Amino acid sequence: MSPRGVGGVSEHTVVIQDQPRCPAVTGFCVKCLIAPEDIKCTQDLSVAESRYIEELQSLFRKKNRTTMLRFAVTLLAVITSSTCQKYGCLEGDTHKLKPSPEPKMHECTLYSKSSCCHADFTEQLAHSPVIKVNNSYWNRCGQLSKSCEDFTKKIECFYRCSPHAAHWINRNNAAAIQSVPLCQSFCDDWYEACKDDSTCVRNWLTDWEWDESGENICKNKCIPYSEMYANGTDMCQNMWGQSFKVSESSCLCLQMNKKDMVAMKYLVSESSEESSSTSSSASSSEEYACQKKLHKFEKLQREKGEQTR
């Protein structure tokens, strides 16, 4: 990640007949409401989005179209006034305006169907060892081990390419993310992978010294990750400043793999102020629903694996 800015959901869309497509995140842009009765959703929309569309369609079946269109536009103008920016990507130096397919990605292929980075960016990550990404060197304390490098790539790919990242956009920096919930197991595995590697900075966003050419230089001596960070939680919540946090949930969190598709259905509103007012009963209900969906997903993945043997 670039120190100048750190960090949408998958490219779920609301399809309007003869109208532009626009992403469906927390609420919808007003331009998507030209003909709400024609709305058709992909199966991957969030629970909240699906419920809203069903309710809107029901209202249109029962009442006058013009009246309901006026109602919908008024309501969503309020809902989306501060969130329409989340329909696209972060505003970093390598980000697109909005996610789109990148079938020729060299790395970060988890996001190839809906990517916020261009395929040519991933060339920097395609060959191991990775020396640098843009002007940020990864080897100031020696080459990263393959296992540590793999986790570092996952973080880089999420920030640069994931259409999910903009859900946690930093309100003070449109190129940055804040408080992205990571699973405890992911952080623990990341720490184990890197604990014997070395680093000279605790915060990779602020602790480097930058030379005239804009390249990062160590200010302090190199020490093992295991000395810089106490454990996986300490590393996840400090290595990239406030970009990430460790989730208390084992399901409502990201693991930087295909399971994130399940978690994102229930994480759509986690980064908004609304999430702070969510009741504990609602939270436990979401946790239960997420775990149930995750178990089903894992079962399907196991069955697919057995069929390919």
C-alpha positions as semicolon CSV with decimal commas, in nm:
position;residue;x (nm);y (nm);z (nm)
1;M;0,000;0,000;0,000
2;S;0,108;0,351;-0,062
3;P;0,167;0,573;0,240
4;R;-0,022;0,845;0,058
5;G;-0,351;0,668;0,104
6;V;-0,467;0,339;0,233
7;G;-0,734;0,177;0,218
8;G;-1,748;-0,167;-0,303
9;V;-1,869;-0,489;-0,273
10;S;-1,851;-0,730;-0,567
11;E;-1,993;-0,567;-0,874
12;H;-2,354;-0,636;-0,775
13;T;-2,574;-0,425;-0,996
14;V;-2,930;-0,314;-1,028
15;V;-3,029;-0,358;-1,390
16;I;-3,272;-0,104;-1,531
17;Q;-3,420;-0,168;-1,873
18;D;-3,268;0,072;-2,129
19;Q;-3,087;0,257;-1,851
20;P;-2,727;0,267;-1,726
21;R;-2,619;0,007;-1,473
22;C;-2,519;0,130;-1,133
23;P;-2,379;-0,059;-0,836
24;A;-2,604;-0,167;-0,555
25;V;-2,444;-0,100;-0,222
26;T;-2,610;0,053;0,085
27;G;-2,901;0,216;-0,094
28;F;-2,912;0,306;-0,462
29;C;-2,824;0,608;-0,674
30;V;-3,132;0,796;-0,785
31;K;-3,054;0,723;-1,153
32;C;-3,130;0,357;-1,081
33;L;-3,491;0,440;-1,007
34;I;-3,605;0,534;-1,354
35;A;-3,818;0,221;-1,372
36;P;-3,813;0,040;-1,039
37;E;-4,064;-0,218;-1,153
38;D;-3,800;-0,339;-1,400
39;I;-3,537;-0,389;-1,131
40;K;-3,379;-0,731;-1,133
41;C;-3,122;-0,825;-0,875
42;T;-2,828;-1,058;-0,882
43;Q;-2,833;-1,331;-0,621
44;D;-2,536;-1,176;-0,443
45;L;-2,704;-0,858;-0,327
46;S;-2,690;-0,791;0,044
47;V;-2,979;-0,889;0,268
48;A;-3,073;-0,524;0,324
49;E;-3,059;-0,445;-0,048
50;S;-3,272;-0,744;-0,142
51;R;-3,535;-0,657;0,117
52;Y;-3,546;-0,297;-0,002
53;I;-3,596;-0,401;-0,365
54;E;-3,871;-0,647;-0,273
55;E;-4,052;-0,379;-0,075
56;L;-4,013;-0,125;-0,354
57;Q;-4,143;-0,368;-0,615
58;S;-4,439;-0,453;-0,395
59;L;-4,529;-0,087;-0,352
60;F;-4,515;-0,032;-0,726
61;R;-4,748;-0,323;-0,790
62;K;-5,001;-0,182;-0,546
63;K;-4,987;0,190;-0,613
64;N;-4,954;0,452;-0,881
65;R;-4,612;0,443;-1,049
66;T;-4,566;0,821;-1,054
67;T;-4,650;0,856;-0,686
68;M;-4,419;0,576;-0,584
69;L;-4,136;0,695;-0,806
70;R;-4,155;1,032;-0,636
71;F;-4,151;0,857;-0,298
72;A;-3,857;0,639;-0,391
73;V;-3,649;0,925;-0,530
74;T;-3,714;1,138;-0,222
75;L;-3,633;0,855;0,017
76;L;-3,318;0,743;-0,158
77;A;-3,190;1,093;-0,211
78;V;-3,166;1,110;0,167
79;I;-3,031;0,758;0,210
80;T;-2,761;0,788;-0,053
81;S;-2,661;1,151;-0,008
82;S;-2,347;1,050;0,178
83;T;-2,292;0,703;0,037
84;C;-2,305;0,726;-0,343
85;Q;-1,928;0,770;-0,342
86;K;-1,904;0,413;-0,215
87;Y;-2,047;0,275;-0,537
88;G;-1,710;0,315;-0,704
89;C;-1,356;0,254;-0,586
90;L;-1,119;0,431;-0,352
91;E;-0,944;0,736;-0,495
92;G;-0,588;0,603;-0,478
93;D;-0,326;0,655;-0,747
94;T;-0,391;0,318;-0,911
95;H;-0,766;0,287;-0,858
96;K;-1,034;0,292;-1,125
97;L;-1,343;0,510;-1,090
98;K;-1,560;0,201;-1,056
99;P;-1,499;-0,175;-1,051
100;S;-1,509;-0,378;-1,372
101;P;-1,389;-0,721;-1,489
102;E;-1,016;-0,780;-1,540
103;P;-0,984;-1,132;-1,685
104;K;-0,611;-1,095;-1,757
105;M;-0,493;-1,019;-1,403
106;H;-0,146;-1,157;-1,316
107;E;-0,220;-1,156;-0,941
108;C;-0,515;-1,060;-0,716
109;T;-0,735;-1,292;-0,924
110;L;-0,983;-1,312;-0,636
111;Y;-1,112;-0,980;-0,769
112;S;-1,087;-1,049;-1,144
113;K;-1,464;-1,049;-1,197
114;S;-1,498;-0,705;-1,039
115;S;-1,174;-0,518;-0,987
116;C;-1,082;-0,166;-0,879
117;C;-0,733;-0,204;-1,028
118;H;-0,619;-0,258;-1,384
119;A;-0,460;-0,589;-1,480
120;D;-0,128;-0,424;-1,564
121;F;-0,090;-0,306;-1,203
122;T;-0,078;-0,666;-1,084
123;E;0,234;-0,736;-1,292
124;Q;0,432;-0,588;-1,000
125;L;0,302;-0,864;-0,775
126;A;0,327;-1,151;-1,020
127;H;0,691;-1,245;-0,967
128;S;0,844;-1,359;-0,640
129;P;1,024;-1,211;-0,464
130;V;0,836;-0,883;-0,493
131;I;1,092;-0,603;-0,481
132;K;0,866;-0,301;-0,476
133;V;0,512;-0,185;-0,553
134;N;0,510;0,157;-0,714
135;N;0,775;0,343;-0,509
136;S;0,740;0,135;-0,195
137;Y;1,015;-0,125;-0,145
138;W;0,925;-0,447;0,035
139;N;1,284;-0,563;0,087
140;R;1,440;-0,291;0,302
141;C;1,514;-0,555;0,565
142;G;1,581;-0,837;0,321
143;Q;1,349;-1,032;0,094
144;L;1,028;-1,145;0,258
145;S;0,980;-1,517;0,298
146;K;0,736;-1,668;0,049
147;S;0,470;-1,723;0,317
148;C;0,498;-1,367;0,448
149;E;0,503;-1,227;0,097
150;D;0,181;-1,413;0,015
151;F;-0,003;-1,246;0,303
152;T;0,142;-0,907;0,215
153;K;0,010;-0,957;-0,137
154;K;-0,337;-1,034;-0,001
155;I;-0,341;-0,700;0,181
156;E;-0,205;-0,514;-0,122
157;C;-0,459;-0,680;-0,351
158;F;-0,747;-0,595;-0,119
159;Y;-0,653;-0,228;-0,100
160;R;-0,572;-0,187;-0,469
161;C;-0,821;-0,417;-0,636
162;S;-1,108;-0,521;-0,410
163;P;-1,449;-0,370;-0,491
164;H;-1,529;-0,425;-0,122
165;A;-1,271;-0,178;0,009
166;A;-1,477;0,137;-0,045
167;H;-1,727;0,018;0,217
168;W;-1,467;0,126;0,472
169;I;-1,350;0,446;0,305
170;N;-1,174;0,685;0,540
171;R;-1,392;0,997;0,563
172;N;-1,085;1,215;0,591
173;N;-0,903;1,057;0,297
174;A;-1,091;0,913;-0,002
175;A;-0,783;0,712;-0,097
176;A;-0,772;0,534;0,240
177;I;-0,960;0,266;0,431
178;Q;-1,039;0,253;0,800
179;S;-1,142;-0,025;1,040
180;V;-1,183;-0,304;0,785
181;P;-1,284;-0,607;0,998
182;L;-1,038;-0,893;0,962
183;C;-1,095;-1,240;1,105
184;Q;-0,884;-1,333;1,406
185;S;-0,773;-1,650;1,232
186;F;-0,646;-1,449;0,934
187;C;-0,443;-1,218;1,158
188;D;-0,298;-1,510;1,354
189;D;-0,197;-1,691;1,034
190;W;-0,048;-1,371;0,892
191;Y;0,160;-1,323;1,205
192;E;0,282;-1,683;1,198
193;A;0,382;-1,641;0,834
194;C;0,585;-1,326;0,901
195;K;0,712;-1,357;1,258
196;D;1,063;-1,464;1,151
197;D;1,092;-1,198;0,879
198;S;1,230;-0,854;0,959
199;T;1,099;-0,499;0,939
200;C;1,224;-0,156;1,047
201;V;0,884;0,012;1,083
202;R;0,584;-0,060;1,304
203;N;0,343;0,146;1,097
204;W;0,410;0,092;0,727
205;L;0,215;0,406;0,638
206;T;0,382;0,666;0,858
207;D;0,713;0,534;0,992
208;W;0,920;0,532;0,675
209;E;1,155;0,809;0,571
210;W;1,109;0,913;0,208
211;D;1,393;1,027;-0,015
212;E;1,381;1,286;-0,293
213;S;1,268;1,028;-0,548
214;G;0,976;0,928;-0,325
215;E;1,116;0,590;-0,222
216;N;1,092;0,451;0,131
217;I;1,400;0,423;0,354
218;C;1,442;0,275;0,702
219;K;1,486;0,522;0,989
220;N;1,543;0,250;1,247
221;K;1,721;-0,085;1,256
222;C;1,558;-0,401;1,127
223;I;1,413;-0,638;1,385
224;P;1,198;-0,953;1,356
225;Y;0,823;-0,911;1,322
226;S;0,793;-1,111;1,643
227;E;0,974;-0,830;1,825
228;M;0,790;-0,550;1,649
229;Y;0,444;-0,700;1,713
230;A;0,325;-0,898;2,011
231;N;0,079;-1,116;1,818
232;G;-0,156;-1,126;1,521
233;T;-0,399;-0,878;1,672
234;D;-0,123;-0,627;1,743
235;M;0,010;-0,660;1,390
236;C;-0,327;-0,635;1,213
237;Q;-0,432;-0,328;1,410
238;N;-0,104;-0,138;1,383
239;M;0,092;-0,239;1,076
240;W;-0,132;-0,031;0,847
241;G;-0,235;0,231;1,099
242;Q;-0,612;0,234;1,147
243;S;-0,683;0,056;0,820
244;F;-0,778;-0,275;0,984
245;K;-0,930;-0,405;1,304
246;V;-0,972;-0,756;1,439
247;S;-1,336;-0,861;1,443
248;E;-1,494;-1,027;1,745
249;S;-1,696;-1,236;1,502
250;S;-1,558;-1,539;1,324
251;C;-1,792;-1,485;1,028
252;L;-1,863;-1,111;1,000
253;C;-1,506;-1,047;0,895
254;L;-1,277;-1,077;0,595
255;Q;-1,022;-1,349;0,525
256;M;-0,908;-1,228;0,181
257;N;-1,045;-1,541;0,012
258;K;-1,367;-1,663;-0,150
259;K;-1,540;-1,680;0,188
260;D;-1,551;-1,301;0,184
261;M;-1,844;-1,326;-0,058
262;V;-2,049;-1,469;0,227
263;A;-1,932;-1,220;0,488
264;M;-1,995;-0,920;0,262
265;K;-2,366;-0,997;0,245
266;Y;-2,383;-0,915;0,616
267;L;-2,110;-0,652;0,636
268;V;-2,259;-0,393;0,401
269;S;-2,358;-0,156;0,678
270;E;-2,082;-0,239;0,928
271;S;-1,873;0,066;0,839
272;S;-2,162;0,312;0,859
273;E;-2,279;0,500;1,164
274;E;-2,594;0,291;1,154
275;S;-2,395;-0,012;1,266
276;S;-2,316;0,152;1,600
277;S;-2,686;0,167;1,682
278;T;-2,760;-0,192;1,582
279;S;-2,907;-0,390;1,871
280;S;-2,723;-0,687;2,013
281;S;-3,012;-0,912;1,915
282;A;-2,987;-0,797;1,553
283;S;-2,612;-0,850;1,561
284;S;-2,650;-1,203;1,696
285;S;-2,912;-1,271;1,431
286;E;-2,673;-1,158;1,158
287;E;-2,397;-1,368;1,309
288;Y;-2,620;-1,675;1,307
289;A;-2,731;-1,612;0,949
290;C;-2,371;-1,556;0,840
291;Q;-2,247;-1,876;1,008
292;K;-2,529;-2,076;0,852
293;K;-2,450;-1,936;0,507
294;L;-2,077;-1,994;0,556
295;H;-2,125;-2,357;0,655
296;K;-2,335;-2,410;0,342
297;F;-2,067;-2,243;0,129
298;E;-1,791;-2,456;0,279
299;K;-1,995;-2,771;0,221
300;L;-2,042;-2,681;-0,146
301;Q;-1,670;-2,613;-0,182
302;R;-1,587;-2,952;-0,030
303;E;-1,828;-3,127;-0,265
304;K;-1,676;-2,949;-0,566
305;G;-1,330;-3,053;-0,449
306;E;-1,437;-3,416;-0,421
307;Q;-1,590;-3,409;-0,770
308;T;-1,266;-3,286;-0,924
309;R;-1,050;-3,561;-0,771
